[in-house]
Amino acid sequence: MKATISEEVKDPTMVSERNINYSLILKSRSSNPLDLHYLVLRGPHSNYKLKPVIYRHEFTPDTAEAPSRRLHVTDSIECNRILSHRVINLRILMFQVSKD
């Protein structure tokens, strides 16, 4: 997983309205297409207010990185609260979709 803060802003430390974006990256190339559904939830011992959204991506031999997705927090205050922590605990649930 790769995370960025406010991709559309040049210097995210200078704005108060920030957001967190993330994308999934395969560590190795897949010879066959890999179809996944995934979502991000708050991790253990965390009290973040997240709105889970299910995304779908098909990894192919040519694409090892999913597009950037926004981590849906309730508001920018909650986003700033998450970013103020030294460690951010999140859970990623992934489901492989079989093609029948």
CYANA upper distance limits for C-alpha pairs under 8 A (distance plus 0.5 A):
  1 MET  CA     22 TYR  CA      7.13
  1 MET  CA     23 SER  CA      6.12
  1 MET  CA     24 LEU  CA      5.04
  1 MET  CA     25 ILE  CA      6.27
  2 LYS  CA     22 TYR  CA      5.94
  2 LYS  CA     23 SER  CA      5.86
  2 LYS  CA     24 LEU  CA      6.95
  2 LYS  CA     25 ILE  CA      7.72
  3 ALA  CA     20 ILE  CA      7.42
  3 ALA  CA     21 ASN  CA      6.07
  3 ALA  CA     22 TYR  CA      4.70
  3 ALA  CA     23 SER  CA      7.09
  4 THR  CA     20 ILE  CA      6.42
  4 THR  CA     21 ASN  CA      5.73
  4 THR  CA     22 TYR  CA      6.75
  5 ILE  CA     12 PRO  CA      7.13
  5 ILE  CA     18 ARG  CA      7.30
  5 ILE  CA     19 ASN  CA      6.27
  5 ILE  CA     20 ILE  CA      5.19
  5 ILE  CA     21 ASN  CA      6.64
  6 SER  CA     12 PRO  CA      6.47
  6 SER  CA     18 ARG  CA      5.97
  6 SER  CA     19 ASN  CA      5.62
  6 SER  CA     20 ILE  CA      6.67
  6 SER  CA     21 ASN  CA      7.64
  7 GLU  CA     21 ASN  CA      8.00
 11 ASP  CA     15 VAL  CA      8.21
 12 PRO  CA     18 ARG  CA      7.29
 16 SER  CA     76 SER  CA      7.98
 16 SER  CA     80 ASN  CA      8.36
 17 GLU  CA     76 SER  CA      5.99
 18 ARG  CA     76 SER  CA      6.54
 18 ARG  CA     79 CYS  CA      7.25
 18 ARG  CA     80 ASN  CA      7.59
 19 ASN  CA     70 ARG  CA      7.73
 19 ASN  CA     71 LEU  CA      7.83
 19 ASN  CA     76 SER  CA      7.38
 19 ASN  CA     79 CYS  CA      6.70
 20 ILE  CA     70 ARG  CA      6.49
 20 ILE  CA     71 LEU  CA      6.00
 20 ILE  CA     79 CYS  CA      7.79
 21 ASN  CA     68 SER  CA      6.62
 21 ASN  CA     69 ARG  CA      5.81
 21 ASN  CA     70 ARG  CA      4.80
 21 ASN  CA     71 LEU  CA      6.07
 22 TYR  CA     68 SER  CA      5.86
 22 TYR  CA     69 ARG  CA      5.86
 22 TYR  CA     70 ARG  CA      6.88
 22 TYR  CA     71 LEU  CA      7.40
 23 SER  CA     65 GLU  CA      7.46
 23 SER  CA     66 ALA  CA      6.02
 23 SER  CA     67 PRO  CA      6.36
 23 SER  CA     68 SER  CA      5.14
 23 SER  CA     69 ARG  CA      6.60
 24 LEU  CA     65 GLU  CA      6.32
 24 LEU  CA     66 ALA  CA      5.78
 24 LEU  CA     67 PRO  CA      8.25
 25 ILE  CA     64 ALA  CA      6.30
 25 ILE  CA     65 GLU  CA      4.89
 25 ILE  CA     66 ALA  CA      6.90
 26 LEU  CA     64 ALA  CA      5.71
 26 LEU  CA     65 GLU  CA      6.86
 27 LYS  CA     64 ALA  CA      8.35
 28 SER  CA     64 ALA  CA      8.27
 29 ARG  CA     61 PRO  CA      6.49
 29 ARG  CA     64 ALA  CA      7.09
 30 SER  CA     34 LEU  CA      7.94
 30 SER  CA     59 PHE  CA      8.13
 30 SER  CA     60 THR  CA      7.06
 30 SER  CA     61 PRO  CA      5.81
 30 SER  CA     64 ALA  CA      8.48
 31 SER  CA     60 THR  CA      7.91
 31 SER  CA     61 PRO  CA      6.00
 32 ASN  CA     60 THR  CA      6.97
 32 ASN  CA     61 PRO  CA      7.14
 33 PRO  CA     58 GLU  CA      7.01
 33 PRO  CA     59 PHE  CA      6.09
 33 PRO  CA     60 THR  CA      4.94
 33 PRO  CA     61 PRO  CA      7.29
 34 LEU  CA     58 GLU  CA      5.96
 34 LEU  CA     59 PHE  CA      5.45
 34 LEU  CA     60 THR  CA      6.89
 34 LEU  CA     96 GLN  CA      7.85
 34 LEU  CA     97 VAL  CA      8.43
 35 ASP  CA     56 ARG  CA      7.93
 35 ASP  CA     57 HIS  CA      6.47
 35 ASP  CA     58 GLU  CA      4.67
 35 ASP  CA     59 PHE  CA      6.74
 35 ASP  CA     96 GLN  CA      6.38
 35 ASP  CA     97 VAL  CA      5.90
 35 ASP  CA     98 SER  CA      7.82
 36 LEU  CA     56 ARG  CA      6.16
 36 LEU  CA     57 HIS  CA      5.98
 36 LEU  CA     58 GLU  CA      6.59
 36 LEU  CA     59 PHE  CA      8.37
 36 LEU  CA     94 MET  CA      6.94
 36 LEU  CA     95 PHE  CA      6.03
 36 LEU  CA     96 GLN  CA      5.10
 36 LEU  CA     97 VAL  CA      6.20
 37 HIS  CA     54 ILE  CA      7.05
 37 HIS  CA     55 TYR  CA      6.01
 37 HIS  CA     56 ARG  CA      4.86
 37 HIS  CA     57 HIS  CA      7.05
 37 HIS  CA     94 MET  CA      6.21
 37 HIS  CA     95 PHE  CA      5.61
 37 HIS  CA     96 GLN  CA      6.95
 37 HIS  CA     97 VAL  CA      7.58
 38 TYR  CA     54 ILE  CA      6.12
 38 TYR  CA     55 TYR  CA      5.89
 38 TYR  CA     56 ARG  CA      6.91
 38 TYR  CA     92 ILE  CA      7.34
 38 TYR  CA     93 LEU  CA      5.95
 38 TYR  CA     94 MET  CA      4.79
 38 TYR  CA     95 PHE  CA      6.70
 39 LEU  CA     52 PRO  CA      6.78
 39 LEU  CA     53 VAL  CA      6.32
 39 LEU  CA     54 ILE  CA      5.35
 39 LEU  CA     55 TYR  CA      6.82
 39 LEU  CA     92 ILE  CA      6.28
 39 LEU  CA     93 LEU  CA      5.96
 39 LEU  CA     94 MET  CA      7.26
 40 VAL  CA     52 PRO  CA      6.68
 40 VAL  CA     53 VAL  CA      7.94
 40 VAL  CA     71 LEU  CA      8.12
 40 VAL  CA     90 LEU  CA      7.21
 40 VAL  CA     91 ARG  CA      6.11
 40 VAL  CA     92 ILE  CA      5.07
 40 VAL  CA     93 LEU  CA      6.87
 41 LEU  CA     50 LEU  CA      7.36
 41 LEU  CA     52 PRO  CA      6.71
 41 LEU  CA     90 LEU  CA      6.37
 41 LEU  CA     91 ARG  CA      5.57
 41 LEU  CA     92 ILE  CA      6.87
 41 LEU  CA     93 LEU  CA      8.21
 42 ARG  CA     46 SER  CA      6.87
 42 ARG  CA     47 ASN  CA      7.66
 42 ARG  CA     48 TYR  CA      6.61
 42 ARG  CA     49 LYS  CA      8.25
 42 ARG  CA     50 LEU  CA      7.32
 42 ARG  CA     89 ASN  CA      7.10
 42 ARG  CA     90 LEU  CA      5.20
 42 ARG  CA     91 ARG  CA      6.37
 43 GLY  CA     89 ASN  CA      5.10
 43 GLY  CA     90 LEU  CA      4.52
 43 GLY  CA     91 ARG  CA      5.52
 44 PRO  CA     89 ASN  CA      7.14
 44 PRO  CA     90 LEU  CA      8.07
 45 HIS  CA     89 ASN  CA      8.34
 46 SER  CA     89 ASN  CA      7.08
 48 TYR  CA     73 VAL  CA      8.36
 48 TYR  CA     78 GLU  CA      7.88
 48 TYR  CA     82 ILE  CA      7.48
 49 LYS  CA     73 VAL  CA      6.39
 49 LYS  CA     74 THR  CA      6.48
 49 LYS  CA     78 GLU  CA      7.55
 50 LEU  CA     71 LEU  CA      8.14
 50 LEU  CA     72 HIS  CA      6.25
 50 LEU  CA     73 VAL  CA      4.97
 50 LEU  CA     74 THR  CA      6.66
 51 LYS  CA     72 HIS  CA      5.84
 51 LYS  CA     73 VAL  CA      6.50
 51 LYS  CA     74 THR  CA      7.39
 52 PRO  CA     72 HIS  CA      7.44
 53 VAL  CA     72 HIS  CA      8.02
 57 HIS  CA     66 ALA  CA      6.93
 59 PHE  CA     63 THR  CA      6.12
 59 PHE  CA     64 ALA  CA      6.37
 59 PHE  CA     65 GLU  CA      7.80
 59 PHE  CA     66 ALA  CA      7.86
 60 THR  CA     64 ALA  CA      7.27
 73 VAL  CA     78 GLU  CA      7.01
 73 VAL  CA     79 CYS  CA      6.79
 74 THR  CA     78 GLU  CA      6.92
 74 THR  CA     79 CYS  CA      8.41
 75 ASP  CA     79 CYS  CA      6.98
 76 SER  CA     80 ASN  CA      6.67
 77 ILE  CA     81 ARG  CA      6.70
 78 GLU  CA     82 ILE  CA      6.71
 79 CYS  CA     83 LEU  CA      6.74
 80 ASN  CA     84 SER  CA      6.64
 81 ARG  CA     85 HIS  CA      7.50
 82 ILE  CA     88 ILE  CA      7.40
 83 LEU  CA     88 ILE  CA      8.21
